[in-house]
């Protein structure tokens, strides 16, 4: 019933710009792992509310289900009603939270017992995107937004080809005040192995993540504390067939496309340092100030994950930061060069969150990738390491 009410609210939204629902449907993508319905929409003239437009698409996987709705107009803001007063609530039964995502106001409503709720993005004073989700934790539902180009939707709704609130960036971020920022890889898919580093001022670049393979997953936000006056850029090194490429940095517009969503939110799309097709489609990460994007994990985070070679032996070593290491679920999924899972290694953590595990498996294929996954209290984090190649020590 709540879902029906929301859809009706969105359907009667007054229309501010002459936008076709078909244009909005084109912004609702296929999402990896989910079965998507055909996008449906409508445009109509209403004597009370004027012209109306809406677009809707359903997604499902096993028992999980969510619906994405887009609408414009003053009445669409009725969907923002639960968050209008700015009140935040959390108890054993529900969560109501207001934050920022890529410069937009975001509201979260979550029923903890039923595992359903609403995520609403206020695109403007007369436009909204809403996600109704069922049988999902709200953090998992938030990840749906990583697949949606909100800036493109904003451009369509505003009737502009370019977006005033977004602009190309030089690839260097100037920090205006002491603040906490977060790094998150949204998507990676490439044959080469790539490592991403952050460089602050003229300091030695600091390792953040390594990624390899086809859509291995997305890490939880990584915290980075910065000071006023810091200048930040990112560096990528890549390995392909035992050859090292790079480094390249985010000021190189042949390899990086950098978009400034706001003073506190940036998007980085990059070609790995091999530079095979130069379409900026190998990796995509975001860097944002606290409050401008996805909230960090509170209960579990991966602090390190390494692959160590000791003669013919392969050893996994790492550390997590967890509220309860003994109850934290950990596993390492091994995939071969055909991206088939060939072995799963369970991980038991010491009381300080550390672990050291030998891999009892012969690495006979040309390439293997290890995906380390942890989960605790509905939160997840991952790290990726190649088991062969330039970065193995």
N, C-alpha and C positions, 0 to 999 in steps of 0.2 A: 504493500500500500504506500509506504514512504517513497519507494522508487517511482510509483505511478504519479504521486503528487508532484515530485520533482520534475518529471518529464512534462506534466501539464503546465507547471510554472514556466519551464523553459519554452514550451510550445507557444505560449501566449505572449512571449516577449515582443515588445515593440521594436521595430527594425529601424536602425539609424542610418545605415548605408545600403546602397543597392547591391547586395551580395546574393549570389546564387547559392542554394544549399549544396549544389554539386561541387562548387569551389571548396566549401567546408568539408565535404566528404573526402575530397582528395587529400586532406591533411590528416585524416584518421588512418594510420598505417597498418599493415600487417605487423604482428608482434611475434617474435620468435618463440615457439613452443605453445602458442595459443591458437585455437581455431576461431577465426573471425567471421562474423556474419557479413552480408552485404550492407553497406552503409545506406541508411534510409534518411530522408529529409523532407522538408515541406516549406512552401512559401504560400502565404495567403494574405488576403486583405481583411482586416477586422474593423468594423465601424468604431469600436471603443479604443483598440490598441494600435490601429494602423496596420502597416505591413509587417508580416511575421516571417521569420526564417529559423530553421533549426536543422541540425544534423546529428544522427545517432548511429552508433555501431556497438554491437555486442561481442564479447570475447569470452572464451571458456577453455578450461583445461582441467580434466578430471572433475572435481567438485568445485573448483574455483571459478568464479564468474565476475565479470565487471562490465559496465556499460559506460561509454564515453558520450557525453552530450555537449554540443556547442550551441549557443544562442546569443543573440544580441538584443539590445533594447533596455529601457528602464525597468520593465517588469522582470527581466531576467535576473536582476539583482535581488529578487526575492529569495533566490537560492543562497544568497550570502547572509540571509537573516540570522542563522545560528551563530555567525561570527561578527555581526555588525557591532555589538556592544564591546568587542575586544576582550571578552571574558574568557579565561582559560580554566578548565576543570580537569582534574584527574583523580579518580578513585578506583575501587576494585571493579566497578562496572563500566565506566565510560571514560573517554578522553575527548576533550575539545581543546584544540590548539590552533594558534595563529602564528604563522611564520612568513618567510619570504622564499621564493623560488625563482631564480634567474631574473630578479628585479620585480616580480609580480607578487602581490599579496596572495597568500595561500592559507586556506582553512582546512582543518582536519577534524572530522567527527568519527569516533570509533566506539562501537559496542564490544567490549572485551569478551563477554560471555558468548554472544552470537557470532563474533568475528565478522562483522559487517559494518559499513559506514559510508561516509561521503568525503570526497576530497573536492574542494572548489578552488578554482583559480580565477581571480578577479583580473581579467585582461584589461579592462578599462571601466569607466563609470557606467557604461551601458553594454558591457559584454562579459560573458562568463563561460568557463569550461568546467564541467562537473563530471566526476567519476564516482559512480555507485559501485561498491564492491561487496562481494559475499564470499564467505568461507576463506577469507584472506586476512592476514595481519596488516595493519595500516602501513607499516614500513615496506611490505611487499607491494602494496597498492601504490605507494609513492614512486616506486621504481618504474611504474607504467609511464610516468611523465618523462623519463629519459628517452622514450621512443617518440615523443610528440614535439614538433617544432612550434613552440608557442609564438616565437617571433614571426614565423610565416603566417600563422593564424591572425596575429595582431595586424600584420600588414594587409591581409585580405579584408579584415573587418573595418580597417580604417580607410580602405580604398586607396592605399598608397603602395607603390612598387617597392619602395625602400622604407625602412623603419626609423623614425626619428630617434627613438630611445636606444637604437643599436647602431654601432658604427664599427668600421674596421679599426683594428688596433695595430700599433707598431710591433707588438710582440713583447714589449717591456711594460711591466705594470709598476707605476709609481705609487708607493704606499704613503697615504696622507697622514695617518695617525697610528699610534700603537694599537694593534688589533690582531685578532685571531682569524686566520683564513683556513680553507679546506681544499684539498685536492681530491678529485674523484675521476677515475677512468670510467667512462660511460660505455664505450664500445671499442672492441679491437678485433680485427680479422685480417691476418696476413700470414704469408708463408715464412717470412723472416722473423727472427726473435728481436724484440726491441726493449730497451731499457730507457726509462724516463727519469731525468734528474731535475732538481730545482737549483737554480743559481741565484744567490742573493748578493747583490753588489758585485764585487770582484772576488768573492770567496770561491773556493773549490766547489764545483757542483755536487750536490748531495743526492744520493740515490733515493728514489721514491718507490718505483715498481718495475717489474719486468713482466712482459706479456708475450704470448706466443699462441699460434693456432687460430681456430675459427670460433669466435664468440665464447671464450673461456669463462666469461662472467665479469662482474663488476665489483671492485673493492668498496668497502665502506669508506666514508670520507676520512682522509688523513689530515690531522691537525698540524698547522704550521703557524707559529707565532712570529709576527713581524713588527718592526719598529717604524716610526715616522721617518720618511726619507729613504727607506729601503727601495731599491730597484730590483724587480724580480723578472727573470725569464726562465724558460724551460729548455732542456737539452735532451736530444734523443740520440742514442747509439744503437746500431742494428747489426745483427749477425745473420749471414745467409751462406750455407754450405761452407762453414768454417772460415769465411772471410768477414772481417770486421769493417763496417761502414760508418762514417760519421766521425766525430759528432757534428750534428746540425742543431741550431737553436731557433727559438721561436721568432727571432727577428728575420729569419730567412723565409721570405714569402713564396719561394719556389716549393718549399716543403710544408710550410705552415699557413693555415688560414685562421686568423684570430679575430673573433668578434667580441666587442665590448657591449654587453647588455646593459650595464650600468657601472658606476664607479666601483661597485663591490661585486661584480659578476662578469666573468669572461668565459668564452668558449674557445677551445683549441681543436681544430681538425688538422690532422697531419698525415703526410706521406712518410713511411719509414725511410731511414737513411739510404736504403738501397735505391729508392726512387724508380721503381719499375714502371708505373703508369702516370704518376704525378697528378692524381685525382683527389688527393687529400682524403682518401677513404680507408687508410689502414688503421687509424686510431682517432678517438674523439674523447677528450677529457674536459672537465670544467674546473675552474678555480674561482672560489667565491669567499667573500667575507662572511663571518658568522652572522646568521640571520638572513642571508641572501640566497640560501639554497637548502639542500637536504640537511636535516639535523644529523649530527654524528651519533654513532652508537654509544650507549651508556653502559652496557653490561659486558660486551666482549669486543676486543679489537686485536688484530694480528700486529705484533710489533716487529717481528722478523721471520723470514723463512729462507733458508739457504740449502743449496745442494753442494755437498762436499765429496770429492773424489779421494779415496784412500787406496791407491793401487787399483785393483779390479773392483773394489767395493764402492757402492754409492750410499751415502749417508744423508738423511734429512735432519736438519737441525733448525730450531726456531724457538720463538717465545710468543705467548699471547698475554694480553692484559684482560683478565676476566674477574668478575665478582666472585665466581666459584669455579676454579679450574677443574675440580673433580666432577662437576656436573656439566661441563662444557663438552659438546660433541665435536670431535675432530676427525677428519679423514683426508687422505691424499689420493686423488684419482689420477692414475697414470694412463695417458693416451698416446697411441703410436702415431706415425706419420700419416695414417689414413684417418686419424681422429676417432679411432675406436678405443673404447676403454678396455685396457688389457689387465689391469689390476687395481684393487682398492686397498689401501693400507690404513688400518685404524690407528688413531693417535691417542695415547693416554698422556696426560700432562702431569708434571710434577707440581707440588704445592705452589711454587713460584711461577708457574705457567710455562716453564721450559720443557723441551723434549729433544731427544736425539734417537733416531730410529734408522737402522740399516735397511736397505731395500734388498730383499731376497728375490730378485728377478733378473734374468739375463737380458741385457739391452741389445738385441740383435738387429732391430730395425734401424733405418738411417736416422730417425729422430724420435724422441719421446718428450712429452710435456707432462709436468706434475702440477696439479691444481690442488692447493691446500685450502680446505674449507672448514670453517668453524661456525657453530651456532649455539646460542644460549639465550633463553628467555625471549624468543621470537626475533632475535637479532642474528645477522649473518655477516661474515667477512670472508674474503678470499685473497690468496696470493698465488702467483703463477711463476714457475721456473722451468726452463728447458733443461733436459737431462744430458744433452750433448751440445756442442758448439763452442763459440768463442768465449762465452761468459763463465764457463765451468773452470773452477780453480782446483 
